[in-house]
Amino acid sequence: MQNDEIIFLDIRQILHYFNINQDLQNLAILHKSKNEIINHNHFKADHFLIILLKNGNLNIRVNKTIYHLGKNDVLILPPGKNIKMEDFPNGEYYTILFTEKYINDSVYFQNHFKLYPFFNHEITTSVKLKSSQLLFMISIIKLIKTKIGENSRKIEDFSVVELLFQTFIMQLMSYFNVDKQYSSISKNDIIYRFFNLVAQNFKTKRDVTFYSERLFINSKYLTRLLLKKTGKSAKEYIDEAVVMEAKLLLDNPKKTVKSVAEELNFSDQFHFSQYFKRINGNTPTEYRKVGNF
């Protein structure tokens, strides 16, 4: 195989390459102490990869950008990127691979998909963790790997795997510091930071200006950037996050519309209902009737 040849890999092919026998084809864990996979060749994956480097150094070329990873670094790669392992002389790393289908099949992520910048196909990002943080993340990965390896077909065991994966993603997101993580502001960084800010503040802050001020740009530029990159405005993303959370809360029959309004920091039930109808096309009460509550 020529060094410049790009091959396409899905999770099924990777599992076969490493002789890993598992029924689940949309989520996998790799643990390697050397770079065995398609060494010195480019590949393109149809899935997300999150690489956690426990020891050593790893240089990865993603399209035209080279990421220099060291101990305790985490790299998050979306699907469709041209990837090449440039150098990995020694060390130990874990990789969690998952498809967009696995995300779409999850009830939790269906309601929170837009809140996780990891799932944005435009963004490749990295973060350096503390040793204790990385070891905690690896402990979750090991639990996922063990559970997947059981090849159980019980619904309860599939649910356990999904909950562990959800915990992994939520915990990883908590380690990203929006205010201090990035010193340079590229367009993709702005989008990432905006998504992260929305995830943390949408319950209390629905004004675009709140977010643009924390990104040190004006609101018009933020909206123009998002429209160009994603096709949606900043206000649309904020409203979408609020309504998704509202629906999740309304799906709980024990909660009243008033309590949902209070939880989302609306001044009263009336204003919440007006807001919900403007975005969703029906009132919270009508939404519940459609859901047979």
Backbone bond lengths (Angstrom), bond angles and torsions (degrees), N, CA, C in turn:
res aa  C-N    CA-C-N  psi(-1)  N-CA   C-N-CA  omega(-1)  CA-C   N-CA-C  phi
1 M - - - 1.468 - - 1.523 110.21 -
2 Q 1.326 116.60 133.44 1.457 120.45 -179.98 1.518 110.61 -73.53
3 N 1.341 115.25 147.30 1.454 120.26 -176.28 1.516 113.22 -64.26
4 D 1.352 116.98 -27.07 1.452 118.96 -176.84 1.522 112.35 -95.89
5 E 1.322 117.79 6.09 1.459 120.84 179.38 1.516 110.19 -76.68
6 I 1.324 116.40 132.78 1.456 121.49 178.34 1.523 108.81 -100.22
7 I 1.317 116.86 123.03 1.460 120.64 177.78 1.522 109.21 -110.40
8 F 1.332 115.21 151.47 1.460 121.46 -178.96 1.525 108.47 -100.23
9 L 1.333 116.50 130.79 1.459 121.00 -177.92 1.517 111.18 -126.70
10 D 1.335 115.64 135.07 1.454 120.06 168.41 1.527 108.20 -111.03
11 I 1.315 117.26 173.48 1.462 120.89 -175.36 1.525 111.12 -62.60
12 R 1.318 116.53 -38.49 1.465 120.20 179.85 1.528 110.78 -58.14
13 Q 1.335 117.34 -43.73 1.462 121.47 -179.88 1.522 111.32 -66.48
14 I 1.334 116.50 -38.51 1.467 120.31 179.30 1.526 110.69 -66.47
15 L 1.327 116.85 -41.80 1.471 120.16 177.24 1.526 110.68 -60.84
16 H 1.326 116.04 -41.11 1.468 120.44 178.05 1.524 110.76 -64.52
17 Y 1.330 116.33 -41.51 1.461 121.20 -178.84 1.523 111.17 -58.93
18 F 1.339 116.44 -40.11 1.457 120.82 -177.91 1.533 113.24 -95.48
19 N 1.345 115.64 9.75 1.469 120.54 179.39 1.525 112.51 55.79
20 I 1.325 115.68 41.94 1.466 121.29 178.01 1.522 108.37 -98.85
21 N 1.306 115.67 121.19 1.464 121.24 -178.64 1.523 110.20 -99.41
22 Q 1.315 116.82 107.29 1.454 120.99 177.01 1.518 109.54 -148.11
23 D 1.340 115.31 148.46 1.454 120.81 -178.67 1.532 111.86 -76.52
24 L 1.336 116.13 -37.86 1.459 120.76 -177.68 1.525 109.79 -70.76
25 Q 1.337 117.02 123.20 1.455 121.72 -175.02 1.525 113.68 -108.75
26 N 1.327 117.52 -0.28 1.464 120.95 -177.03 1.530 113.21 -109.42
27 L 1.324 116.73 -0.82 1.462 121.42 -179.80 1.525 108.08 -149.37
28 A 1.328 116.76 133.03 1.461 119.67 -178.59 1.520 110.07 -151.04
29 I 1.319 115.24 156.99 1.458 122.69 177.36 1.521 108.89 -124.07
30 L 1.329 117.05 131.62 1.460 121.92 173.21 1.517 108.99 -116.39
31 H 1.331 116.02 140.21 1.455 121.64 175.31 1.513 107.10 -131.39
32 K 1.315 116.65 114.76 1.452 120.15 -176.12 1.528 110.91 -134.05
33 S 1.342 114.38 143.89 1.459 120.16 175.13 1.528 110.07 -105.45
34 K 1.347 116.09 4.37 1.460 120.60 172.16 1.521 108.64 -152.85
35 N 1.306 115.15 161.08 1.463 119.39 -175.13 1.523 109.89 -86.10
36 E 1.321 117.00 92.12 1.458 120.66 -177.65 1.517 112.54 -93.11
37 I 1.327 116.57 -25.83 1.459 118.56 -170.35 1.532 112.37 -78.69
38 I 1.313 114.84 123.38 1.480 124.08 177.29 1.534 112.06 32.81
39 N 1.309 114.43 55.80 1.456 120.95 -175.87 1.533 111.62 -59.34
40 H 1.339 115.40 131.99 1.468 123.51 176.80 1.529 112.59 66.86
41 N 1.325 118.11 21.07 1.457 120.24 177.89 1.523 109.98 -130.89
42 H 1.323 114.27 152.65 1.455 120.09 175.97 1.515 109.97 -80.70
43 F 1.320 115.83 147.20 1.457 119.75 171.37 1.519 109.49 -145.25
44 K 1.299 114.71 158.65 1.462 121.62 176.98 1.528 107.15 -124.09
45 A 1.324 116.26 128.82 1.461 120.95 -177.18 1.523 110.73 -104.51
46 D 1.334 115.67 150.22 1.466 119.90 177.12 1.517 110.89 -97.38
47 H 1.341 116.46 15.66 1.455 121.10 -174.56 1.535 109.65 -139.09
48 F 1.315 115.44 169.28 1.460 121.98 173.81 1.526 109.54 -78.56
49 L 1.329 116.02 147.18 1.464 121.75 172.25 1.519 108.87 -128.68
50 I 1.312 116.18 133.77 1.463 121.00 171.27 1.520 106.68 -122.07
51 I 1.325 115.82 114.05 1.462 122.03 -175.79 1.524 108.94 -103.55
52 L 1.328 116.81 128.33 1.463 122.85 178.74 1.523 107.67 -117.75
53 L 1.318 116.72 114.77 1.464 121.47 -176.67 1.531 109.57 -94.20
54 K 1.320 115.42 111.06 1.462 120.47 -178.14 1.523 111.58 -80.02
55 N 1.340 115.60 -40.95 1.468 121.19 179.80 1.522 109.36 -145.84
56 G 1.333 115.98 159.85 1.455 120.96 174.32 1.510 113.37 86.04
57 N 1.335 115.17 -161.95 1.458 122.31 -179.44 1.515 109.34 -134.04
58 L 1.326 115.43 149.64 1.455 120.60 -178.82 1.521 109.22 -147.58
59 N 1.321 116.13 125.45 1.463 121.53 175.21 1.520 108.42 -106.80
60 I 1.326 116.50 124.42 1.457 121.27 -178.42 1.527 109.03 -124.85
61 R 1.320 115.47 127.22 1.456 120.43 175.11 1.521 108.41 -92.80
62 V 1.322 116.62 121.50 1.460 122.68 177.55 1.520 107.33 -116.81
63 N 1.337 115.76 109.54 1.465 121.02 -168.34 1.528 108.57 55.48
64 K 1.327 118.74 -112.72 1.467 119.54 -178.91 1.525 112.76 -107.50
65 T 1.320 116.99 4.89 1.466 120.84 -177.44 1.526 110.15 -104.42
66 I 1.337 116.87 135.06 1.462 121.29 177.23 1.523 109.06 -103.14
67 Y 1.325 116.43 127.13 1.462 123.15 177.02 1.527 108.34 -103.82
68 H 1.339 115.95 123.49 1.453 121.97 179.72 1.534 107.56 -99.09
69 L 1.300 116.79 105.54 1.456 121.42 -176.49 1.527 110.85 -99.92
70 G 1.333 115.15 139.82 1.451 121.41 175.44 1.517 110.35 -124.69
71 K 1.291 116.39 -171.57 1.457 122.43 -178.35 1.536 110.96 -53.97
72 N 1.317 116.31 132.70 1.471 124.78 177.47 1.529 113.98 73.63
73 D 1.329 117.83 11.26 1.465 120.59 176.15 1.524 110.43 -84.14
74 V 1.326 114.83 148.00 1.466 122.09 176.06 1.524 107.62 -125.67
75 L 1.327 116.73 131.07 1.459 122.13 177.82 1.523 108.81 -120.05
76 I 1.329 116.33 129.95 1.461 122.35 -178.56 1.525 108.39 -111.97
77 L 1.333 116.15 118.86 1.458 122.06 -175.68 1.520 110.23 -117.03
78 P 1.330 118.11 125.71 1.470 120.93 176.10 1.524 110.47 -81.82
79 P 1.329 118.09 169.01 1.462 121.07 178.25 1.525 112.11 -65.45
80 G 1.329 114.63 158.99 1.456 120.26 171.20 1.506 116.09 83.55
81 K 1.332 118.55 4.55 1.460 120.95 178.99 1.525 110.63 -89.87
82 N 1.334 116.83 145.13 1.460 121.17 171.73 1.518 108.38 -80.59
83 I 1.323 116.94 119.99 1.461 121.88 -171.53 1.518 110.07 -122.42
84 K 1.327 116.09 139.41 1.457 120.92 173.96 1.522 109.24 -141.63
85 M 1.330 116.01 128.32 1.453 121.26 173.60 1.525 107.12 -77.45
86 E 1.335 116.71 106.57 1.461 120.14 -174.81 1.521 112.01 -77.08
87 D 1.339 116.67 -40.99 1.466 119.22 -173.76 1.520 109.30 -160.77
88 F 1.317 116.14 129.70 1.470 120.64 177.75 1.528 108.49 -152.77
89 P 1.341 117.92 70.42 1.465 121.17 -173.52 1.524 114.07 -67.75
90 N 1.306 117.00 -28.84 1.467 119.35 -178.48 1.525 108.16 -161.80
91 G 1.314 115.71 170.70 1.449 119.29 175.46 1.515 112.83 120.37
92 E 1.323 114.62 -169.14 1.466 121.18 -175.50 1.522 108.89 -147.44
93 Y 1.320 115.94 133.77 1.458 118.67 -179.55 1.517 110.74 -144.20
94 Y 1.337 114.42 156.34 1.463 122.85 175.05 1.525 107.08 -118.87
95 T 1.315 115.70 143.76 1.456 120.52 175.70 1.520 109.19 -131.38
96 I 1.318 115.76 130.72 1.458 120.62 173.07 1.531 107.17 -108.41
97 L 1.324 115.48 125.70 1.462 122.21 -177.63 1.523 108.33 -114.75
98 F 1.324 116.89 135.93 1.459 119.56 178.17 1.524 109.73 -153.18
99 T 1.315 115.47 145.90 1.457 121.21 -177.67 1.522 110.87 -91.22
100 E 1.314 114.76 163.63 1.462 119.89 175.45 1.526 110.33 -65.47
101 K 1.326 116.71 -30.35 1.464 120.47 177.55 1.520 111.03 -62.44
102 Y 1.344 116.26 -38.96 1.463 119.28 178.93 1.529 110.19 -63.11
103 I 1.331 116.00 -38.01 1.461 120.80 176.94 1.530 110.33 -66.57
104 N 1.323 115.78 -46.49 1.468 120.14 -176.88 1.521 112.67 -65.39
105 D 1.332 116.84 -28.38 1.463 120.55 -179.45 1.531 112.78 -79.85
106 S 1.317 116.47 -9.83 1.461 121.14 -178.58 1.528 110.55 -87.70
107 V 1.313 116.74 125.15 1.465 120.76 179.04 1.524 110.46 -60.92
108 Y 1.325 116.50 -41.45 1.467 119.98 -178.90 1.531 110.62 -60.91
109 F 1.339 117.05 -50.35 1.447 119.98 -175.78 1.519 112.47 -73.97
110 Q 1.323 117.68 -21.85 1.464 120.06 172.28 1.517 110.08 -60.17
111 N 1.330 116.09 -36.64 1.464 121.31 -178.28 1.517 113.23 -86.39
112 H 1.344 117.00 -17.41 1.458 119.65 -174.32 1.522 113.27 -126.65
113 F 1.325 117.91 10.04 1.464 122.01 -173.46 1.524 112.25 -50.89
114 K 1.321 116.56 -47.94 1.469 120.24 -174.33 1.522 112.80 -69.65
115 L 1.320 116.89 -13.73 1.455 119.55 -176.85 1.524 112.30 -84.77
116 Y 1.333 116.78 -10.61 1.451 120.04 -176.59 1.522 110.77 -107.15
117 P 1.328 117.24 106.05 1.470 120.26 -178.67 1.517 112.34 -62.57
118 F 1.360 118.17 -19.69 1.457 120.61 178.08 1.527 110.90 -58.87
119 F 1.323 117.61 -26.95 1.447 121.59 -174.37 1.528 112.48 -91.91
120 N 1.317 116.84 8.88 1.458 120.84 177.61 1.527 108.46 -87.57
121 H 1.332 117.15 123.00 1.461 121.25 -174.18 1.523 113.42 -68.08
122 E 1.328 117.29 -12.72 1.459 119.52 -177.60 1.525 112.16 -86.34
123 I 1.319 117.54 -15.54 1.453 119.75 -164.74 1.525 112.85 -111.67
124 T 1.333 116.10 123.79 1.461 123.21 167.01 1.515 105.84 -111.59
125 T 1.303 117.81 129.54 1.458 119.03 -175.28 1.518 110.55 -145.23
126 S 1.314 115.92 161.69 1.454 121.17 179.92 1.520 109.80 -139.13
127 V 1.309 115.29 159.99 1.459 121.41 178.19 1.518 108.73 -150.39
128 K 1.310 117.10 144.37 1.469 121.48 175.22 1.520 108.56 -99.38
129 L 1.322 116.21 125.49 1.450 121.79 179.88 1.521 110.88 -100.69
130 K 1.302 116.27 164.39 1.458 121.02 168.31 1.527 107.59 -74.01
131 S 1.329 116.67 157.32 1.462 120.18 -179.33 1.520 111.55 -56.88
132 S 1.329 115.86 -41.40 1.470 119.91 -178.58 1.530 110.64 -65.59
133 Q 1.340 116.75 -36.01 1.457 120.70 179.37 1.524 110.97 -68.22
134 L 1.332 115.95 -45.05 1.460 119.16 -179.43 1.526 110.63 -63.41
135 L 1.331 116.85 -42.22 1.464 120.34 179.92 1.526 110.79 -63.49
136 F 1.324 116.94 -34.81 1.461 119.97 177.19 1.526 110.14 -66.47
137 M 1.350 116.60 -43.23 1.458 120.30 178.23 1.528 110.75 -61.83
138 I 1.333 115.75 -40.92 1.460 119.94 179.47 1.529 110.77 -65.36
139 S 1.332 117.12 -34.93 1.469 119.68 178.85 1.530 110.72 -63.27
140 I 1.339 116.81 -36.26 1.467 120.11 176.74 1.530 109.87 -68.43
141 I 1.339 116.01 -42.54 1.459 120.50 178.76 1.529 110.95 -59.09
142 K 1.317 116.85 -41.75 1.464 120.67 -179.89 1.528 111.14 -62.69
143 L 1.321 116.38 -38.33 1.467 119.84 177.42 1.532 110.57 -64.81
144 I 1.344 115.97 -42.61 1.467 119.86 177.93 1.525 110.17 -61.60
145 K 1.341 115.96 -45.40 1.470 121.13 -178.64 1.530 111.01 -60.62
146 T 1.320 116.21 -44.07 1.465 120.77 -179.86 1.521 110.63 -63.24
147 K 1.324 116.20 -44.72 1.467 120.38 -177.32 1.531 111.20 -66.95
148 I 1.338 116.88 -41.76 1.462 120.27 178.02 1.525 110.14 -61.85
149 G 1.359 115.29 -40.39 1.455 121.07 -177.11 1.514 114.28 -64.06
150 E 1.323 117.04 -17.77 1.458 120.16 178.31 1.532 111.87 -70.53
151 N 1.339 115.88 -20.00 1.464 121.66 -178.98 1.526 112.58 51.19
152 S 1.313 114.91 38.01 1.456 119.90 177.79 1.521 110.26 -77.19
153 R 1.314 116.08 144.14 1.459 120.79 177.98 1.531 111.64 -104.07
154 K 1.313 117.05 10.95 1.454 120.66 178.79 1.520 110.40 -74.88
155 I 1.308 116.09 138.31 1.468 120.84 179.35 1.528 110.12 -58.97
156 E 1.340 116.09 -38.07 1.459 120.03 -178.95 1.527 111.75 -61.31
157 D 1.335 116.55 -38.09 1.467 119.75 -179.52 1.528 111.55 -72.75
158 F 1.343 117.10 -36.23 1.469 119.80 173.71 1.529 109.74 -61.19
159 S 1.328 116.06 -38.76 1.468 120.77 -179.43 1.521 111.04 -67.07
160 V 1.335 116.71 -37.29 1.466 120.60 178.46 1.527 109.71 -63.35
161 V 1.332 116.47 -44.19 1.465 120.51 178.59 1.526 110.25 -60.71
162 E 1.323 116.61 -44.27 1.463 120.71 -179.32 1.522 111.20 -63.27
163 L 1.324 117.34 -41.26 1.460 121.03 179.60 1.528 111.31 -66.86
164 L 1.328 116.76 -39.02 1.467 119.96 177.32 1.523 110.56 -65.26
165 F 1.326 116.81 -41.03 1.464 120.79 177.82 1.525 110.51 -64.50
166 Q 1.319 115.87 -42.42 1.465 120.67 177.45 1.524 110.41 -59.84
167 T 1.325 116.44 -42.80 1.471 121.42 178.54 1.526 110.22 -61.91
168 F 1.322 116.19 -42.60 1.467 121.24 179.38 1.531 111.00 -58.73
169 I 1.331 116.67 -48.98 1.463 120.81 -177.75 1.527 111.12 -65.90
170 M 1.324 117.04 -44.20 1.464 120.60 -179.77 1.521 110.98 -62.77
171 Q 1.334 116.44 -41.98 1.462 119.87 -179.38 1.524 110.91 -67.47
172 L 1.325 116.57 -41.32 1.460 119.63 178.81 1.522 110.66 -61.71
173 M 1.311 117.02 -42.29 1.455 120.75 179.65 1.527 111.34 -62.08
174 S 1.323 116.22 -34.39 1.470 119.71 -178.22 1.522 112.30 -66.76
175 Y 1.330 117.05 -20.42 1.460 120.48 -179.13 1.529 113.01 -82.33
176 F 1.314 117.40 -10.87 1.456 120.30 -179.90 1.518 109.68 -82.91
177 N 1.306 116.28 122.29 1.454 122.07 179.79 1.521 108.78 -97.29
178 V 1.318 115.98 107.39 1.468 120.39 -175.10 1.522 111.57 -63.91
179 D 1.311 117.10 -35.43 1.461 119.78 -173.51 1.526 112.83 -80.10
180 K 1.358 117.68 -29.50 1.455 119.80 -171.32 1.522 114.57 -118.78
181 Q 1.319 117.34 -10.30 1.456 119.65 -172.06 1.526 112.85 -66.43
182 Y 1.340 117.06 -37.80 1.451 119.48 -173.73 1.517 110.86 -119.86
183 S 1.312 115.63 131.81 1.463 119.82 176.20 1.526 111.13 -98.10
184 S 1.321 117.19 -26.06 1.462 120.67 176.74 1.514 109.33 -103.18
185 I 1.323 115.57 147.20 1.459 120.60 -176.55 1.523 109.59 -114.64
186 S 1.304 117.06 94.65 1.461 120.41 172.12 1.522 107.09 -91.25
187 K 1.299 116.37 171.51 1.456 119.19 -178.69 1.524 111.43 -62.99
188 N 1.327 116.78 -42.21 1.456 119.28 179.18 1.522 111.97 -67.28
189 D 1.332 116.29 -35.09 1.466 120.00 176.61 1.520 110.75 -61.70
190 I 1.332 116.25 -41.81 1.466 120.25 179.62 1.516 110.17 -61.57
191 I 1.332 116.43 -45.14 1.463 119.87 179.54 1.506 110.68 -62.44
192 Y 1.320 117.30 -45.09 1.462 120.83 178.34 1.524 111.28 -58.82
193 R 1.313 115.83 -48.33 1.460 119.85 -176.72 1.531 110.96 -66.09
194 F 1.329 116.19 -35.47 1.464 119.55 176.50 1.516 110.31 -62.10
195 F 1.349 118.03 -48.72 1.460 121.33 178.94 1.525 110.96 -58.10
196 N 1.313 115.46 -41.71 1.466 119.76 -178.59 1.526 111.09 -67.05
197 L 1.332 116.66 -41.46 1.459 120.94 177.52 1.533 111.25 -63.06
198 V 1.327 116.29 -41.06 1.466 119.96 178.36 1.518 110.02 -62.45
199 A 1.329 116.93 -43.57 1.462 120.68 -179.86 1.525 112.02 -59.02
200 Q 1.320 116.23 -33.13 1.457 120.71 -176.44 1.531 113.51 -88.69
201 N 1.337 117.16 -22.23 1.471 118.74 -168.76 1.519 116.25 -127.07
202 F 1.346 118.46 -1.79 1.469 118.49 -170.10 1.525 113.32 -63.58
203 K 1.325 118.00 -23.23 1.465 119.74 -178.95 1.529 112.05 -70.18
204 T 1.310 115.77 -24.04 1.470 118.81 -176.75 1.522 113.55 -118.54
205 K 1.331 117.47 -20.58 1.470 120.80 -175.15 1.523 109.86 -125.20
206 R 1.349 115.67 114.05 1.458 120.20 -179.66 1.531 112.41 -117.61
207 D 1.321 115.96 8.19 1.463 121.38 -179.15 1.528 109.71 -95.64
208 V 1.317 118.19 127.84 1.462 122.35 -178.71 1.523 111.12 -57.97
209 T 1.327 116.74 -34.92 1.467 120.98 -177.88 1.523 111.81 -59.40
210 F 1.318 117.17 -36.83 1.470 121.08 178.10 1.526 110.16 -55.01
211 Y 1.331 117.02 -44.07 1.460 121.74 -176.81 1.529 112.00 -76.99
212 S 1.316 116.94 -41.63 1.468 119.40 -178.62 1.531 111.22 -64.65
213 E 1.320 116.93 -36.78 1.470 120.20 179.26 1.528 110.99 -63.47
214 R 1.322 117.37 -37.44 1.463 121.35 -179.78 1.516 112.49 -77.22
215 L 1.322 116.11 -14.05 1.458 121.22 174.66 1.532 111.38 -99.54
216 F 1.337 115.54 -0.30 1.464 122.54 177.77 1.530 112.14 60.65
217 I 1.326 115.94 37.71 1.459 122.04 174.79 1.525 106.98 -136.90
218 N 1.340 117.26 166.36 1.454 118.17 177.66 1.529 110.08 -86.23
219 S 1.307 115.59 159.10 1.464 121.35 -173.21 1.530 112.15 -64.10
220 K 1.337 117.27 -33.93 1.462 120.03 179.88 1.525 111.27 -65.73
221 Y 1.334 116.48 -40.21 1.459 120.12 178.84 1.531 110.38 -66.65
222 L 1.317 117.27 -40.83 1.464 121.46 178.42 1.523 110.92 -59.35
223 T 1.315 115.60 -47.11 1.466 119.79 -179.98 1.523 111.28 -65.16
224 R 1.328 116.62 -41.95 1.466 120.31 179.74 1.535 111.06 -63.10
225 L 1.322 116.15 -40.28 1.466 121.21 179.35 1.525 110.96 -65.04
226 L 1.329 116.34 -45.55 1.466 120.33 -179.76 1.528 111.51 -65.48
227 L 1.323 116.31 -41.13 1.462 119.61 178.48 1.525 111.29 -60.62
228 K 1.319 116.56 -41.44 1.459 121.42 -178.90 1.521 110.93 -68.00
229 K 1.338 116.78 -41.42 1.461 121.04 -174.57 1.520 113.03 -84.36
230 T 1.331 117.17 -33.46 1.470 119.71 -171.00 1.520 114.49 -125.29
231 G 1.347 117.11 -16.85 1.457 119.86 -178.02 1.508 113.93 86.78
232 K 1.336 117.51 1.94 1.458 121.61 178.84 1.519 110.13 -126.65
233 S 1.324 116.25 150.59 1.454 120.98 178.67 1.525 110.49 -83.95
234 A 1.340 115.59 167.25 1.466 120.40 177.74 1.526 110.52 -60.55
235 K 1.333 116.83 -42.51 1.462 121.03 -179.35 1.516 111.29 -63.21
236 E 1.327 116.88 -37.75 1.466 120.40 179.25 1.521 110.74 -63.82
237 Y 1.332 117.25 -40.96 1.463 120.30 178.94 1.529 111.40 -64.98
238 I 1.323 116.01 -41.67 1.466 119.93 179.60 1.520 110.14 -64.65
239 D 1.321 116.28 -48.12 1.467 120.34 179.86 1.531 111.14 -61.87
240 E 1.309 116.20 -39.73 1.464 120.50 -179.58 1.523 110.78 -63.04
241 A 1.339 116.48 -40.68 1.461 120.35 178.70 1.530 110.85 -64.17
242 V 1.330 116.34 -42.73 1.466 120.72 -179.67 1.532 110.69 -63.96
243 V 1.317 116.56 -46.27 1.460 120.62 -177.04 1.530 111.16 -68.16
244 M 1.332 117.48 -38.22 1.464 120.23 177.11 1.525 110.81 -60.88
245 E 1.334 115.57 -42.67 1.463 119.78 178.34 1.523 110.39 -68.31
246 A 1.323 116.48 -38.85 1.468 120.50 178.37 1.525 110.56 -60.78
247 K 1.320 116.73 -43.92 1.464 120.53 179.51 1.523 110.90 -63.06
248 L 1.318 115.64 -40.83 1.463 120.01 178.71 1.524 110.67 -60.66
249 L 1.329 116.28 -41.68 1.468 121.10 179.12 1.528 110.84 -71.21
250 L 1.321 116.84 -40.10 1.469 120.71 -179.61 1.521 111.90 -67.85
251 D 1.308 117.14 -24.23 1.461 121.00 178.35 1.531 111.93 -70.49
252 N 1.316 115.45 -12.28 1.469 120.44 175.23 1.530 108.39 -89.59
253 P 1.331 118.42 108.32 1.472 120.77 -175.43 1.527 114.03 -64.25
254 K 1.326 117.19 -15.04 1.464 120.17 -179.75 1.532 112.33 -78.68
255 K 1.333 115.64 -15.15 1.464 119.52 -178.52 1.523 110.16 -94.70
256 T 1.314 116.69 136.69 1.463 121.49 174.99 1.521 108.95 -85.97
257 V 1.322 116.60 161.46 1.464 120.61 176.79 1.523 109.89 -60.69
258 K 1.311 115.57 -37.49 1.471 120.11 179.12 1.525 111.15 -62.50
259 S 1.338 116.93 -43.62 1.463 119.98 -178.74 1.530 111.07 -67.30
260 V 1.334 116.76 -34.57 1.468 120.30 176.55 1.524 109.85 -66.16
261 A 1.321 116.75 -42.27 1.468 121.03 177.61 1.527 110.63 -59.04
262 E 1.323 115.89 -42.78 1.464 120.62 179.98 1.521 111.18 -66.69
263 E 1.341 116.35 -40.26 1.461 120.42 -178.91 1.523 111.52 -65.27
264 L 1.323 116.27 -29.57 1.461 121.15 179.40 1.532 112.11 -96.56
265 N 1.319 115.30 11.70 1.464 122.16 172.55 1.524 114.69 62.52
266 F 1.334 115.97 39.03 1.461 120.27 169.58 1.525 108.59 -88.30
267 S 1.307 115.96 150.54 1.465 119.52 -176.18 1.523 112.22 -64.34
268 D 1.336 116.53 -32.24 1.462 120.29 177.42 1.529 109.41 -162.54
269 Q 1.314 116.04 173.89 1.457 122.26 -177.48 1.525 111.68 -64.15
270 F 1.332 116.69 -36.41 1.456 120.91 -178.29 1.527 111.39 -61.15
271 H 1.341 116.84 -48.49 1.461 120.14 -178.48 1.534 111.20 -67.37
272 F 1.326 116.42 -34.85 1.464 119.87 176.13 1.528 110.98 -63.32
273 S 1.339 116.11 -44.19 1.469 120.67 -179.42 1.525 111.15 -63.86
274 Q 1.332 116.26 -40.79 1.470 120.53 177.66 1.531 110.58 -62.01
275 Y 1.322 115.64 -45.55 1.470 121.93 -179.86 1.528 110.21 -61.88
276 F 1.322 116.54 -48.22 1.459 122.12 -177.87 1.533 110.68 -61.10
277 K 1.336 116.58 -43.15 1.466 120.23 -179.46 1.522 111.50 -66.70
278 R 1.327 116.83 -38.03 1.464 120.06 179.53 1.528 111.20 -62.42
279 I 1.313 117.03 -36.38 1.460 120.57 -177.28 1.524 111.64 -87.64
280 N 1.327 116.32 -42.24 1.464 120.31 -170.31 1.529 114.23 -99.96
281 G 1.355 116.64 -14.99 1.453 119.52 178.52 1.509 115.03 90.85
282 N 1.314 117.24 -7.05 1.462 121.26 174.53 1.525 109.12 -146.39
283 T 1.324 115.53 164.23 1.462 119.83 -179.73 1.520 109.85 -78.92
284 P 1.335 118.44 164.48 1.463 120.49 175.90 1.531 112.47 -56.02
285 T 1.318 116.73 -39.76 1.467 120.22 179.14 1.524 110.96 -65.12
286 E 1.349 116.51 -42.55 1.467 120.50 177.79 1.524 110.90 -65.28
287 Y 1.320 116.18 -38.04 1.470 120.98 177.45 1.520 110.22 -59.89
288 R 1.325 116.19 -42.25 1.463 119.71 179.51 1.536 111.82 -67.56
289 K 1.291 117.70 -34.88 1.468 120.85 179.41 1.519 110.07 -65.19
290 V 1.334 115.85 -38.99 1.473 119.60 176.82 1.522 110.38 -62.42
291 G 1.333 115.50 -35.36 1.466 120.43 179.17 1.512 112.79 -85.04
292 N 1.336 117.33 8.08 1.471 123.40 175.99 1.525 112.77 63.60
293 F 1.348 116.71 35.75 1.471 119.14 175.22 1.530 109.44 -82.96
